[in-house]
Amino acid sequence: MFDSIEKLEDVCLKDFCTFKIGGIGKIILFPKNVLELKSVLKECKNNNLKYFILGNGSNVLFPDYYFDKVIISLKNFNVVKVIRQNVVYAESGVNLFALNKFLADNSLAGLEFSFGIPASVGGFVYMNGGAFGQEISNFVLRVKIFENGKVKWLSRKDIDFQYRHSGISGIILGVELKLQSGDKKNIIKKQQENLAIRKENQPYNKFSAGSIFKRENGCIPAKIIDTMGLKGVKIGGAEISKKHAGFIVNNGDAKAIDVIALIQFIKHKTHMNFELEIVVLA
Ligand SMILES: Cc1cc2nc3c(=O)[nH]c(=O)nc-3n(C[C@H](O)[C@H](O)[C@H](O)COP(=O)(O)OP(=O)(O)OC[C@H]3O[C@@H](n4cnc5c(N)ncnc54)[C@H](O)[C@@H]3O)c2cc1C
């Protein structure tokens, strides 16, 4: 099956997520273009196989057990180019470090807020990622998706962008972004300042999936967790970060069940039914 497609079988899922947690994945496919993606989806459909689209794995919690869904990675969709003045087209598999470097090299400003987030363009658009009061949706002109066997463009107004939510149902192939003209040195300076703030405030050198819970209606889960004195609480190898109460970190040998138990513990102790920001596949 999936004969002509680049693939890895029986993979260690830890290697495909920033949490470094997970059991064995049956297969990961790396289609190189839309034709290959189309054939992958057709084969999934014909064989009644469920699939999961993986970006950079910076927001997912894989299960400890055998994961038998077909994982599709768009890492080979990695073109980024200026298509007209101040407008860039970036494919889904481009990671945000590469995108930010490209933007700085082309003196295009706006996305410096995203520097240091270990995401792919596809995952960041899907999650409507953001930081420092900005979100990727502020820069989106249109999104190219693959849905029901066809390539389509969604204009920004047709997308239900909300806080950490896009509602996009197809597979994101790429995005057109509107930037501003800027000065390369200033852009790099701003990127580095933002990265320094991250390193100062977040457990940046530890394995995590970013913020565990979403902020909702002005409620900041990290603040409540911190106020309750829960920083540093551990279950197995998972720990509520001592540096930032909104993060759960993997101290090296954490299991998905440890993270899930810690999430339950937080909800129980705070009496809050926080909505998850991470995508739990376990
Ligand atoms: C240290 C650290 C710091 C972080 N800081 C931030 C931050 O400041 N702000 C923020 O918003 N997030 C942050 N995150 C979380 C994470 O980086 C974002 O949620 C990011 O958008 C996930 O992108 P990804 O490519 O890794 O997606 P993945 O984690 O691989 O996938 C996330 C979801 O997107 C879907 N998806 C991925 N690619 C596609 C595609 N091409 N088409 C359709 N669906 C797709 C997946 O199916 C999944 O449901 C941080 C994470 C870490 C580890």
The ligand as an SDF file (V2000), in Angstrom:
LIG
                    3D

 53 58  0  0  0  0  0  0  0  0999 V2000
    7.7500   25.7150   23.1860 C   0  0  0  0  0  0  0  0  0  0  0  0
    6.4200   25.9650   22.5340 C   0  0  0  0  0  0  0  0  0  0  0  0
    5.9100   27.2640   22.4670 C   0  0  0  0  0  0  0  0  0  0  0  0
    4.6730   27.4950   21.8760 C   0  0  0  0  0  0  0  0  0  0  0  0
    4.2240   28.7800   21.8230 N   0  0  0  0  0  0  0  0  0  0  0  0
    3.0540   29.0420   21.1830 C   0  0  0  0  0  0  0  0  0  0  0  0
    2.5870   30.3940   21.0640 C   0  0  0  0  0  0  0  0  0  0  0  0
    3.2070   31.3640   21.5050 O   0  0  0  0  0  0  0  0  0  0  0  0
    1.4110   30.5970   20.4150 N   0  0  0  0  0  0  0  0  0  0  0  0
    0.6900   29.5740   19.8810 C   0  0  0  0  0  0  0  0  0  0  0  0
   -0.3680   29.8360   19.2840 O   0  0  0  0  0  0  0  0  0  0  0  0
    1.0960   28.2870   20.0000 N   0  0  0  0  0  0  0  0  0  0  0  0
    2.2700   28.0050   20.6160 C   0  0  0  0  0  0  0  0  0  0  0  0
    2.7000   26.7080   20.7370 N   0  0  0  0  0  0  0  0  0  0  0  0
    1.8260   25.5940   20.2760 C   0  0  0  0  0  0  0  0  0  0  0  0
    2.0190   25.1730   18.8150 C   0  0  0  0  0  0  0  0  0  0  0  0
    3.2800   25.5670   18.3190 O   0  0  0  0  0  0  0  0  0  0  0  0
    0.9280   25.7380   17.9240 C   0  0  0  0  0  0  0  0  0  0  0  0
   -0.3500   25.2590   18.2940 O   0  0  0  0  0  0  0  0  0  0  0  0
    1.1190   25.4370   16.4370 C   0  0  0  0  0  0  0  0  0  0  0  0
    0.1450   26.1550   15.7070 O   0  0  0  0  0  0  0  0  0  0  0  0
    1.0420   23.9590   16.0780 C   0  0  0  0  0  0  0  0  0  0  0  0
    1.6090   23.8130   14.7920 O   0  0  0  0  0  0  0  0  0  0  0  0
    2.1970   22.4190   14.2840 P   0  0  0  0  0  0  0  0  0  0  0  0
    2.6380   22.6100   12.8860 O   0  0  0  0  0  0  0  0  0  0  0  0
    3.2240   21.9180   15.2250 O   0  0  0  0  0  0  0  0  0  0  0  0
    0.8880   21.5340   14.3060 O   0  0  0  0  0  0  0  0  0  0  0  0
    0.6800   20.0830   14.9410 P   0  0  0  0  0  0  0  0  0  0  0  0
    0.9660   20.1540   16.3930 O   0  0  0  0  0  0  0  0  0  0  0  0
    1.3910   19.0700   14.1490 O   0  0  0  0  0  0  0  0  0  0  0  0
   -0.8860   19.9180   14.7030 O   0  0  0  0  0  0  0  0  0  0  0  0
   -1.8030   20.7220   15.4090 C   0  0  0  0  0  0  0  0  0  0  0  0
   -3.1760   20.5880   14.7480 C   0  0  0  0  0  0  0  0  0  0  0  0
   -3.1300   21.1850   13.4640 O   0  0  0  0  0  0  0  0  0  0  0  0
   -3.5810   20.2490   12.4810 C   0  0  0  0  0  0  0  0  0  0  0  0
   -2.8070   20.4840   11.2490 N   0  0  0  0  0  0  0  0  0  0  0  0
   -1.4610   20.5630   11.1390 C   0  0  0  0  0  0  0  0  0  0  0  0
   -1.1250   20.8180    9.8620 N   0  0  0  0  0  0  0  0  0  0  0  0
   -2.2840   20.8870    9.1470 C   0  0  0  0  0  0  0  0  0  0  0  0
   -2.5890   21.0980    7.7790 C   0  0  0  0  0  0  0  0  0  0  0  0
   -1.6450   21.2880    6.8530 N   0  0  0  0  0  0  0  0  0  0  0  0
   -3.9040   21.0850    7.4080 N   0  0  0  0  0  0  0  0  0  0  0  0
   -4.8820   20.8810    8.3240 C   0  0  0  0  0  0  0  0  0  0  0  0
   -4.6480   20.6680    9.6280 N   0  0  0  0  0  0  0  0  0  0  0  0
   -3.3560   20.6690   10.0450 C   0  0  0  0  0  0  0  0  0  0  0  0
   -3.2830   18.8830   13.0780 C   0  0  0  0  0  0  0  0  0  0  0  0
   -4.1070   17.8800   12.4790 O   0  0  0  0  0  0  0  0  0  0  0  0
   -3.6170   19.1420   14.5320 C   0  0  0  0  0  0  0  0  0  0  0  0
   -5.0110   19.0500   14.7300 O   0  0  0  0  0  0  0  0  0  0  0  0
    3.9290   26.4300   21.3280 C   0  0  0  0  0  0  0  0  0  0  0  0
    4.4430   25.1240   21.3910 C   0  0  0  0  0  0  0  0  0  0  0  0
    5.6690   24.8870   21.9880 C   0  0  0  0  0  0  0  0  0  0  0  0
    6.2040   23.4800   22.0310 C   0  0  0  0  0  0  0  0  0  0  0  0
  1  2  1  0
  2  3  1  0
  2 52  2  0
  3  4  2  0
  4  5  1  0
  4 50  1  0
  5  6  2  0
  6  7  1  0
  6 13  1  0
  7  8  2  0
  7  9  1  0
  9 10  1  0
 10 11  2  0
 10 12  1  0
 12 13  2  0
 13 14  1  0
 14 15  1  0
 14 50  1  0
 15 16  1  0
 16 17  1  0
 16 18  1  0
 18 19  1  0
 18 20  1  0
 20 21  1  0
 20 22  1  0
 22 23  1  0
 23 24  1  0
 24 25  2  0
 24 26  1  0
 24 27  1  0
 27 28  1  0
 28 29  2  0
 28 30  1  0
 28 31  1  0
 31 32  1  0
 32 33  1  0
 33 34  1  0
 33 48  1  0
 34 35  1  0
 35 36  1  0
 35 46  1  0
 36 37  1  0
 36 45  1  0
 37 38  2  0
 38 39  1  0
 39 40  1  0
 39 45  2  0
 40 41  1  0
 40 42  2  0
 42 43  1  0
 43 44  2  0
 44 45  1  0
 46 47  1  0
 46 48  1  0
 48 49  1  0
 50 51  2  0
 51 52  1  0
 52 53  1  0
M  END
$$$$
